[in-house]
Amino acid sequence: MSNSLFAPRSVAIIGASQSPGKVGHALLHNLIKGGFQGQIVPVNPKADELLGLPCYRTLLDYDNPVDLSVIAVPTRFVKDAVQQSIDAKAKGIIVITAGFKEVDQAGAELEAEITDLCRSRGVRLMGPNCLGLINTEHQLNASFATQLPAPGAVSVISQSGALCTAILDWAESRHLGLAKLISVGNKADLNEIDFLKALADDDQTKVIIGYLESISSGDRFIKVAESVARKKPVVILKAGASKAGGKAASSHTGSLVGTDLAYGAAFVRAGVIRAVAFEGLLDYAKALAMQPLPRGDRVAIITNAGGPGIMAADAVELSGMHVAVLERATARALKAKLPAAASVGNPIDVLGDADPERYAAALNAAQEDDSVDAIVVLLTPQAMTNPTETAHAIAKTLRGEKPVLAAFMGGKEVLPGRDELVTYGLPDYPSPERAVAALKAMVDYSTWKRRPPRVVTRFPVNRRRVERILSRYDRLGQTQVGEVDAKEILRAYDFHVPAGRLVKDVDRAVEVAQQIGFPVAMKIVSPDIIHKSDMGGVKLNLATIGEVADAFDLMTLRIGRQLPQARIHGVYLEKMASRGVEVIIGMTRDLQFGPMLMFGLGGIFVEVMKDVTFHLAPITADEALQMLRATKSYAMLEGVRGREKVDLSAIAGGLQRISQLVSDFEQITELDINPFIVGAEHTEPVVADARITLSAREPNHD
C-alpha cells in the first residue's frame, strides 16, 4: 500500500462545506486543526474560500495532482467525484458517503461500479460508508471524528465508524496514544487484510486492535494474520454471524459448530488474540502496548487487602495460569522489609496501612524472584493509602523485564493514582479480574509466539480406494455416504474398523454373525436414514443366532412400516467393539475457513454439555493434543477416581488422520466418528460408527 493513504503530501476534500455540523465541514476542519503539513484542497462548487483556504468548483480546477481524495458528497454524485479524483492523479480515495450496499441493491450496484472504476486505474479505494482515517505520526486526521489522538503505539482497524469514535474517546480519557485509526466501512476494495499487512511493517505501530463483523477471505486472512502476529500482537473483537452459519447440518460436528466457533478456531491458528467484549479489546491493548511479554504463566500478587488478593488468585487459577510459589529468599527479603503481620506468601499482603515504600519493597522482591513471570499489583483506598504516591513508587521500581499490571480499585479516591500509572506506562484496571484477563491474553500470545514450527504429519494411506468410493457417489449424485462405505474410507486411512458384512436376508445375517463371532451389532443401511438409532435401526450385543434372527426380522419390519419410501440396502452386521471410553471426533467444512476438526467425550458431554473443541485442519500432533486438553472432561481421559488413563496419542492420531483425509478430499463436507472407542495406552482405538456427507453435485449420467 502506497503512502497516498497514510502519508499523503496533498489531500482533497470533495464535498467540503462551510456549514458546521456537515461532514464536509468536519473533514476540512479536522485536517486544518490536526496540523496536517501538506496541501489541503477543498472542493465545493458554491464557495470560493473555506476556512481560510481557496476552494475549487471541481477538483480538475486544481492545477496540481493530489495524493489522497476524501469524498463526502451525496450518494448520487459519488461516482463523478471518484472520476474527478482519478483524473487528478489521486492514488488513494476515501469515500465517506453512505448509501451503498448496506442500503439496497441499487446501492450495491453503484458501489461495484466505483470499485471497478478505481481498480481499472490502479487506485486504492477505502470505504464507502466509513469514518475516514487518522495517522498521528503524519498529523493526518482525514476523518470526521472530533479529535486527533496523541501519538502512540496502538493502531485500530474497525468495520464500525461509531466504534472508532468510542475508542478515540476512551483513549483520550485514559491518556493512551494511538498510531493509526482506520475505518474500513463497506470494504469495497481495501479490507482488514490489506491494512493488517500495512500495519505489520509500520514502525509506529506496536499493537493492532480491530473490530470486525465479517472477514473478506478466510484462507487469506489466516495466512496474513499469522504472518503479522509473528511480528506484533493482533487483538480482534469479532461481532455478528455470517450466513455460512445458518446451513443445516446432518452430523453432530456440523450441528455443534457455529460461525462464532469457526472464527475462534481461525484466530487460534493465526495467533490472533480474541477479545469477547469491548472492554477486553482495550484492556488487552493497554497491556500489550505498555508491558513486555511474560516468559511463563506464574503470577505474583501484591495487595493491601485480603479480599482483593483472593479475588486475583481465583482469577489466575480459573484462567489456567498459576499463582507463583515464591522462593524462600523472596520470603526472607519480604520479612526484612514488611511488618510482622504482613503475609509473605502469595498473594503478598502489605496490609491496609501500607505506604508507597512497602509496595516498592514487595514489587522489588517479586521482580527478583525467578519463579515469578508476571506481577499484578492491587490497591484499595483505605484511610492511610496514598494512591498517587504509591503509583509513583511502583513506577520507579519497575525494571521492565516482567509485565506488571495494576488494579487500583475504587472511584474518585484512586483516580489520581490510576492517571499517574498511565503517565508512567503502567496498564491500570478497575478490578483484579480485568487485570488478570489482560495478563492471560499476554501469556497466551507469548506461548503462541514460542511454539515450535508447525509440522503436519503425512501418513501412508490408500487414496485410490477412497477415490473409487467417492467417484461412485459423485456419479449417482448422492451426498450421504452410508456406514459401510464410510468405514471403508476410514480403513483406507488406517483406522481400525471391526469386521463386518452387509447382509440382505435373515439367513445370511445368521451366517455372517457366526463367521465374525458373537456378540455382534446390527445396523440398518439406508441413504434415507441418517440417524439410525432414532428409528430403531441399531441393535447391540446380539449374543446368539436366535437374537440375530429376531433382531433382523423386527428391524426390517418396523422400519418398513415407519418409512415405507426409504431405500433399504440391508443391514450391517459387525463384531462388537471391546469396552473403552467413547469419544467423538469429526469435521465440518466451514465456508470461510475450510475443514474444522472437532473432539469431545461421548454421551452427555457432547449432547447436553456441548463440551467440545474445534481446530482448523491441517493439524499437528501438538495441536491435536491441545484439543483434548481444552475440554472440561479432559481429566476423565487422564484417569481420575480409579479410572484407567486412555491412550491420548491414539485420539490425537485419529484427529490427524481425519485432518489428512478431509484435506485430501475437499468434497467431504462433514464427517463423524461417533463413537470412537479408545482403550488404555498401546491399545487400538476402534471406529464403532461413522458418517460422511459430501458436497451436493448433479448426478453424472454419462
N, C-alpha and C positions, 0 to 999 in steps of 0.2 A: 504494500500500500504506500503510495507516494506521500510527500509532505503536504500535498494540496489540501488534505483534511486537517491534519494535526498541527501543521506549521505553515500555513499559507502566508504569502507576502502581501496578498490583497484579497479582500472579501467584499463581495457584492451582496446587498440585501434587496432582493426583488420583492416589492410589497412593503418597503419601508414607509412608516406612517408618522404624521405629526400629531396624531391623537393618542394621548396617554390612555392605557387600557387596551390598545390594539397590539396584537402580537408583533406586527411590523415595527411598531414604536419600541417595544421592549427589546427586540433583537438589536436595533440600532443603538439604543441607549446602553445596553449591556456591553456591546463591543467598545463603545467610547469609554464608559465608566471603568471597564476592566483594565484599561490601559493598553489595548492592542496597539502595537507599534507599526503595523503595516498600513496599507492604503485601505480606507473604508469607502465603498461606493454605494450610496443609497440610490434606489431606483423607484420612482413614482411619477407617473405622467402628469400629476396635478400639482407638483411642487418644484420650485427652483432651488430651494435650500431646506435642509432638515437638520436640526440640532447643530447648526453652525457649519454644516458640510454642504458642498454643492450637490444638488440632486439631479438625476438624469431621467429623461422621459422613458427611454428604454436602455437596456444595458449596451446595445450597439452604438449608442451615442457616446459612450465612454471610449476614448481613443486607445487605451492600453488593454492588454489581456488581463484576465483575473484568474487567480488560482482556485478560489472557492466561491461558489454561488449558493446563497441561502434563500430559499423561495418560500414566501408567506403570502400568497395571493389566493383568491377564491379558486375552488377546485377546477372550474371550467377554464381558467386561464393558466393552469399549471403547465400543460404541455407546451404552450407557446413560450412560457418562461424558461422551460428546460431547453428548448431550441435556441433561444437567445443566449443562454449560458454556454451551450456548446459552441455556438458561433463566436462567442467572446473568448474562446480557447480555455474555458474552465476545465480543470481536470477532476474536480470534485464538486458534487451537487448535494445539498441537503434540502429535502422537501419537508417543510414543517407542516404544511397543509394536510388536514384530514379529509375524509370523504371518499376513500378508495375501497379496497377490497373488504375493509372492516365494515362497510355500509351495505353494499349490494353488488349485483353482477355487473352493472354498468360501471361502477367504481373499480371493480376488479379488472375489467377490460381496459379502462383508461390507465390503470396502474401498469398493466402489462405493456401498453403502448409506450409509455415514457421509459420503462425499463429497457425495452428493446431499442429504443432510440439512443439511450446512453451507452448500452453495450456495443451498438454498431459503431460508435465513435470512440470507444475505449475510455469512456468517462465513468467514474465510480459514483453510484447513487446511494445516499443514505436516507432511510425513511421509505415512503412518506409517512405522515401521521406520527411525527416524533417531536421531542422537546428540543433537540439540537445536540450540540457538542461543546464540551469545555476542555481546555488544555491549560492548566495553571502555569506550566513552565513557559508557555508562549504568550501568557496573558490574554488568552483567547476565550471569550465567552460568546460563542455563536449559538446561543440558546435563548429561550425566553424565561429561564429561571431567574429569580430576583437577585441572587448573589453569586459572586465569584469566590469559591472557597480558597483558603490559604493553600499554598503548595504542600504536597505531602507524598506519601508512598503508596496510597491505595487508589486503584483505578476501578471504575464502575462501568459495567455493561448492563443495560436494562431494557426490557421489552415494554416497560411501563414508564411513561413520562412522569406520571404522578409519583411513582416510587422514587424517581430521580430527585424530585424536589424534596421528598421526605428525607432522603439520605443527605442531601445538602444541608437541610435544617438541622438534622441530628449531628452531622459532622461539625457544624459551626457551634452547636451547644456544648459539644464535648472537646472543642479545640483540636479536632483531628483534621489534618490537611489531606487533600486529595490530589492525585496526579492528573487523571483524566476522567471525565464523565461522558458516557456515550449512550444516547437514547436511540435504539435501533428501529423503533416503530414497526412498520409492516415488513421489514426485511426484504423489500422487493429485489434488491441487489446485494448490498453488503449485509452480512449477518453476523451472529455471535462467533462463528468460526473464523471469519476474516479478522475480526477485532481481537480475538484471542491470539492469533498469530502475530498481529501487530504489537500487542502489549507484551508478548513474550520477549521481544527484542527492545523494548522501551526501557532505557536505563533508569528513568524516573520512577517507574512502577515496580514496587516490591511485592505487592499483593493484588490479585484481581478478584473482585467480587461481582456477582451477577444475579439478576432476576430474570428468569426465563419462563415463558408459558409454553413454548414449543422449541424443538430443535430441528434445524433445517435438514440435516443429513446425519443420521445416527452413526453410520460407519465412519464417516469423515470426522465427525465430532470427536469420537473416541480416540482416533489416531492423533488429531491435533491437540486435544486436551491433555492426553498422556504426554505428548512432547513438551507442552507448555508447563505441566505440573512438575516435570523434572527440573525446571529452572526456577519456578516460583509458585507459591500456593494459589490455587483457584478455588474460590468458595462460591457455590451457586445455591440460590433459593429457587426451586422448581415448583411452579404452581400450575394448576389446570391439568386436564387429561385430554389426550388426543382421541380421534375416532378409532384408532387401532385397538384401543382397549375395549371397545364395545362389541367385538365379534363373539359369536357363540363358540364355546369350546366343548369338545366331546371328552377330553381327558381330564383326569384330576389335575395334572400340571397346568393344563390350559385354563381350567376354571379357577385355579388359585392365583395365578399370576394376573396382575393388572398393569396398566401403563405406568403407574407410580413405581411399582416394583422393578419394572424394566429400566426406568431411569435410574433408580437406586443402584441396580447391578451395573449399569453403564458407568456411573460415577465411580463406583468402587474399582472397576477395571482401570479407569483412566487416572485414578489418583485425585479425583475432584472431591473436595470436602463439601458435603451436603449440609446446608442449613435447613432446618424444618420450620423455622419461623423467622420473621423479620428481625427480631432482636438477636437471634443467633447469627444471622448474616453479619450484623455489625459487631457483635461480641467477638466473633472469630477474627474479623478483620483487624480489630484493635490488637488482639494478642499476637497475631502473626506479623503485623507490621512493626510492633514495638519490641518484641522479645525474641531471643534465639530459640531455635527448636530444641526440645528435650532429647536427651540420649536414651531415655527409657521412661517407664511409667510409675516410678516410685516417688511418691509425693510427700513432702513435709508440710505441716500445717502449723501456722503461728497464730495465736488468738489471745484476746484479753478477756474471754468469757467461755465457760464450758459448753453451753448450748450450741453456739455457732460452730465451735470446734467439732462437736459431734455431728452436726449437720454436714459439715465439709467432709468428715471422714466417711459418713454414709454415702455421700455423693461420689466420692472417689471409688469406693468399693463397688457400688452399684454400676458405675460406668465401666467396670472391668479393669481399672487401674489399681494400684496398690498403695496403701498407707505405708510409707517407708519405715523400716525398723532401724532406728538411729544407732550409730556406732557408740561404743562405750566412751570413747574420747569426747564425743559430742555431749553426752550426758555430763561428763566431768566439767567440760567448758561451760555448759549452761548453769550448773550448780554454783560455779565460781562467780557468775555474773547476775543470777536471778535470786530473789528471796527464797527462803527455805520452803515456803508454802507453794511455790510455783511448780508446775508439772514439767519435768524434763524428758518425758516420753514423747510420743507423737499422737495427737496434737501437743505442741509445746504451748502451755498456758502461762502467759506472762503476768496474769492476774489483772483484775479490774482497775487497779490504781497504776497500771503500767505507764511509765514516762517514755519519751522517744528513745532514750538510751537502752531501755530494756528490749524494745523492738529491734533496735540495731544489733544488739548483742545476740539475740535469738536468730536473726537473719544471717548474721555473720557465721554463726556456728552451723546453721543448716547449709550454707553455701560451701563450707569446709568439708562437710560430710560426703564421702564418696558413695554412700548408699542412698543419696538423695539425688533425684534427677530434676525435680521441679518443686517450686515452693508457692503456697497460697497463704497470703497474709490477711488476717481478718481483724477488723476493729469495730467495736460498738461504742457509742457515745455515752460514757459514764462521767461522773462528776469530775474526776481527775484527768480525763482524757483530753489531749490537745491534738485533734486530727491533722491540723496543718503542719505543726512541728513534727509530728510522727511521720507524715508523708515525706517531709524534708529529710528526716533521719534515715528513712528506708531508702530513699533515692541515693543518698551519699554512700550507703553501704553496698549498693549494687556492684557486682563485678562483671555482669554481662555474659557469664558463662552458662548459667542455668536460667530458664524462664522463671520470672516472679510475677504473679498476678495478685491483685489486691481486691478485697471486698470490704469497703467501708460501709457498714450497714446503718441505715437511718435516713434522715431527711436533711433539714437545713443545718443541723449541728455538724454533719460530716461533709456537707457540700464543699466548703472551702478546702478541706483535705483532699477530696476527690479531684478538684480542679488542680491542686498542687501536684497530685500524682501524674495527671496528664501532661503537665508542664515538663515533668522530668522523663516523659516517655514510658510511664508505667500504666498498663491497662487496668482500669478500675471497673468494678461491677457492684451492683446494689445488693447482691446476695451470694452466699457461698456456692449455691448450686450453679449459678450462671458462670462464675469464675471457673469452677471445675469442668463445666461443659466446654468452655473455650479451651481449657487445657487439654481435655480429651481430644478435641479436634486437632490440636497441635501434635499430640502423641501419635494419633492415627496417621497423620500426614508424614511425620518423621519416620514412622515404621514403614510406610509405603515407599518412601524415598530410599530406605536402606535395604529394601527387599532384594533378593538375588535376581539375576537375569531370568526372565521367563523362558523356560524350556518345556515345550509341549511334546510329550512322548508320542511317537507314531508306532502303533502295534502292528505286527504282521497279521493281516486279515484276508478274507476271501471276498474281495469286492465283486468279482464276477458273479458269484452266487446271488448277491443282493441285486445286482443289475438285472439279472434274469427275472427275479421275482417282481421287481418294481416295473419292469418293462411290460409284464403281463397285465398288471393293474392299469398301467398307462393306456394300453391298447383297449381295455374294457371300459375305461373312463371311471373306474371305481376309486374311491378315496379312503375307504375303511379297510385296512389290512387285517384280515382275520388272525386269530390267535395262532393258528398253525403256521401261517406264513410269517407272522411277526417273530415267532420263536426261531424259525429257520434263519431269518435275517440276523437275529441276535447270536445264533450259533456261529454264523459266518464271521462274527466279530468276537468270537472266542468266549461267549458267555456259556455257562453251564446250564443246560436245559434238561430236565428229567426225560427219560424215554417215554414216548407216546405215539399213538396212531390215531388217524381219523377213521371212524367206522360209520357204516350207514344202516346196519341192521343189528338186531339183538344177538344173533348167533356169532357174528364177527366180534361184537363187543365182548362177549364171554371169552372167545378165543384169545383176543389181544390181552385181556386182563390176566389170563393165565400165563401168557408169554412174558409180560413185563413184570409180573409179580405183584401180589397184594401187599398193602392196601393201595387202591387207585383213586384218582379223581376223575370225574366225568363232567364235561362242559359242552353246552350246545354251541354249534358253529353256524353262524348266520351273519351275512353282511348287514342285515337289517336290525340286529340286536347288539347294541353297543354295551349296555350294562346288563350282563348275563344274570348276575345274582338277583337283580330286582325282578326278573321274570321267572325265577325258579330254574334257571338254566345252569346251575352249578351244584354238584353233589360231591362231597369229600369223604375220604376214609371208608370207601366201599371195600369190605374185607372178604366177601365170599362171592361165589358165582351167582348165587341167588340174589344178593344185593345188587350186583351189577345188572342182571337181567331186569329186576323190578325197577331200578332207577332209570334204565334206558326207556322202558315202556311208559312209565309215568311221565318222564320229562318230555318225551316227544308228543305224547297225548295232550298234556296240559298246554304246551306252547303252541301246538297246532290249533287248539281251541281259542287260546287268547290272541294269537297273532296269525290268523289264517292266511294273510297275504305275505307273511315273512318267507323268505327263501331259506330253507333249511338244508345245509350241506351235509349234515350228520352230527355226530358227537365226537369229541376228542377225549380219548382215554389216556391217562398219564399216570406214571408212577408217583405216588405221594412223596413230596419232599420231606426230608428229615426235619426235625424241630429246630427252631432257631429264632432269632429276632427278626420280625417283619419290618422292613423299611420300604419306602417308595423312592425310586429315582426316575426322573423323567426329563422331558424337554418340551418347550413350546417355542415356536418361532415368532418373535416379535417383529412387526413390520418395520420398525425403525432400527432396531439394534441386532436383529438376527436371532440365532438359536440361544435360548436361555435354559440352562440346566437347573433342575430342581432336586432337592433332597429333603426328606422328612421321615420321622419314625411313623410306622403304620398305625392303623386304627384311629382312636380318638385324637391322637396327636396331630394327624393331618385333617381328619374330617371335622373335628369340633374345635380344637385349639389353634388350627392353622399354623402349627409350629414347623415352618418350612423355610428354607433358604434358597436363594437363586444366585446364579453366576453365569456370565456370558461365556459361551464357547468361542474358541477352543480354550481348554482349561489345563493347567499344570497340576502335577501331583500335590504340590503345596496348596494350591488354591482349592483343590478337591477336599483336602483335609480341613482347610479353613471353613468350608461349607458345613462340614459335620460339627465343628466346634461352635459355629454360630447359632445352633439350635438350642432351645432351652432344655431339650431332652438329651443333650449330649452325655450327661452324667450316666444315663442308663446304658449307653453304649460302652462307656468306660468301665462299667461294673460297679454297682452300688448295692448295699444291703445284701451281700451274698450272691448277687448276680455275677455270672461269668462275663468277663470282658469279651466283646465281639471283635472280629477281625476288621479293624478300621481301614486298613490298607486295601482290603477286598472291596469295600464300599467305594473308596476313592478310585480304585482301578475301574470299577463299573462306571462311575461317572466319567472317567477319562475315555473309556471305550464308547459310551454314548456320544460324548463330545466329538470323537473322531467320526463316528457313523453319520451324525447329522451335519457335520462339516463336509463330508464326502458327498452326501445326497441332499441337495437343497430342497427337493420335492417333499421331504419329510417335514411336516408342519407341527405334528405333535407326537409324542412317544411317552408311554408309561410302562415301567416295570413295577407291578404292584400286585402282590408283594414280591420283593427281592429278599429272599430268606438268607440271613447271614448267621454263621455259627462262630465258634471260638477261633482264635488265631490259628492260621495254617489249615483252615478247612475251606472247602469250595462253596462259595455262595451260589444259590440256586434261583433261577428265574421261574417263579411259580405261575405268574400270569403276565401277559404283555399285550399292549395295544398300540397300533401305529396309525396315524392319519396322514394322508398325502394331500398335496395341493390339488384343487379341482382342475381337471382338464377335460376337453371334449373327447369323447370316445374316438379311437382311431379305427376306421372300418376298412383300411387298405388291406 
